[in-house]
Amino acid sequence: MVLIAKIWDRFEEICIVLLLAFMTVVNFINVIGRYFFSRSFSSAEELVVTSFVYVSMFGIAVAYKRGAHLGMDLLTQRVPQKVRAWMVLFSLLCSLLLISIIFYLSFDIIASQMRTGERASATGLPAYYQRISIPLGCFLMTIRAIQWGVLEFRKDFFGKAKGD
């Protein structure tokens, strides 16, 4: 059970590392193919771009988990701790609203691509494979934003962090 919890806690980082390694290998093979054989693999760029989209979405979830998303702390550092707790809660609610809108709109795009049978030009894979990263990323962002928000709220409102 502890191992599963550790893997879940590091899920996004593990995916990012694997995808970055995959992107590096694919690009390296493509460069070798161009340099030595004067041939480029047409699907390499598409695979790398798709992987990059997944890395970006997972990276946003990691930023939420670490509380490293963009924020302006000039104001929050000058208010009492309990007020800061409510500001964290407001920030969390705004984030969840934005994530929900992106999540909803991404399904519209995916449904359209599935209806039309759109395919990626180089690999021939269904085009929605790349777009599935958006709702998946939104799901992970929601979980990590809530984790961060609850921990920060508790720390500021009660003056203690998880486990204290």
N, C-alpha and C positions, 0 to 999 in steps of 0.2 A: 504494500500500500504506500509506503514511504517513497519507493522508487517511482511509482506512478505520479505521486504528488510532485516529485522533483522534475520528472519529465514534463509534466503539465506546466510547471512554473517556468521552465526553459523552452517550451514548445516553439515559440516564435523565433528565439535565437537559434535553435537547432535547425529550423527550416531555412532561416536566412543563411546560415553557414553552408548548408547543403546546396542551396540554390546558387550562392556565390561561387562555390567550388564547381558546380555544374557549368555556370556561365564562363568561368575561367577556362575550363577544359574545352568547351565548345569553341570559344574564341581562339584558343591556342591551335586546335585542330584546323580551324578555318584559315588561320594565318599560315600554317605549315602547308596546307593545300594550295593556297594562292602562291606562296613563295616557291615551292618546289615543283608543283604540277600546273601552275598557272590556271588553277580551277578553284572557284569559290563554291562553298556549299550554300545554296540559296536558302535553305531552311535555317541556317545557323543564326542569322540576324533575327529572324522571327522568334526562334526559341529563346535567344538572349533577351529580347525585348519583353516577351511574355514572362520570363523569369524575373526580370527587373520589376515588372508591375507587382508580382507577388512579393518580392523583397520589400518594395515600398510599402505595401499594405501591412505586412508583418512588422516592418520597422515603425510604423505609426503606433501599432499596438504596444510594441516594446517601449516607445517613448511615453505612452500613457502609463504603462506599468511602473516606469521609473520616475514618473512625475516630471519628465524632461520636455514636455510639450511647450510650445511657445506661451509665454505668460508675462504679464507685466506685474512685477512685485513691488514697484515703487509705492503704490497705494496700499497694498496688503501688508507691507512691513510697517506701516505707520498707524495701523488701526489696532484696537485691542484684540487679543487672541480669540475671544468668543465671536467678535464681528468677523474676523478672518475665517472662522469656521463656517459661518453662513455664506461668506463670499465663495468659499470652496464649493459649498453645496450648489450655489447659483451657477458657478462655472461648470460643475458637473452636469447640471440640468441643461445648460446651453449646449455643451458638448454632445450629450445624448440626443438632443433635438436635431442637431446637425447630422450626427451619425445616422439617425433614423431616416432623415430625408434622403441622404445618399443611398442608404440601404434600399429604400422604396424605389427610387429612380433607377437604381442598377437593375432591379428585376424587370423594369420596362424594357431596358436595352437588351437584356438577356432573352426575354420572351420574344422580342422582335427578331433577334438573330436566330433563335430556334425555329420560329415560324417560317422565316425566309430560307432557312437552310444555308445561311451564309457560312463560307469556309475561308480559312486563312489561305492566302495565295501561295505561299511557299510549301508549307507542310501539308496542306489539305485537311487539317484538323478543323473541327467545328469552331467558328469564331468565338463562340461563347465560352470556350475553355479559358481564354484570357480574362474575360469579363467576370467570371465566377470569383476571381480574386477580390472583387469589390465587396460583394455581400459577405464573403468569408472574412475579409479584413474588418468589415464593419462589426461582425459578430465578435471577433477577437478584441476589437477596440472597445466595444461596449463592456465586455467582461473586465478588461484591464482598467478602463476609466472608472468603473464602479469600485473596483478594488482600491485604486488610488484615492478616489473621493472619500470612501468610507474611512480609510486609514488616516488621511489628512484631516477629515472632519473630527474624528475621535481624538487625534493628537491636539488639535487646536481647541476643541470644545471642552474636552475632559482633561487636557494637559498630559495625555499619555498616549503612547502608541500601542499597537497590537502586542499582546503578551505582557504588558506591564501590569 
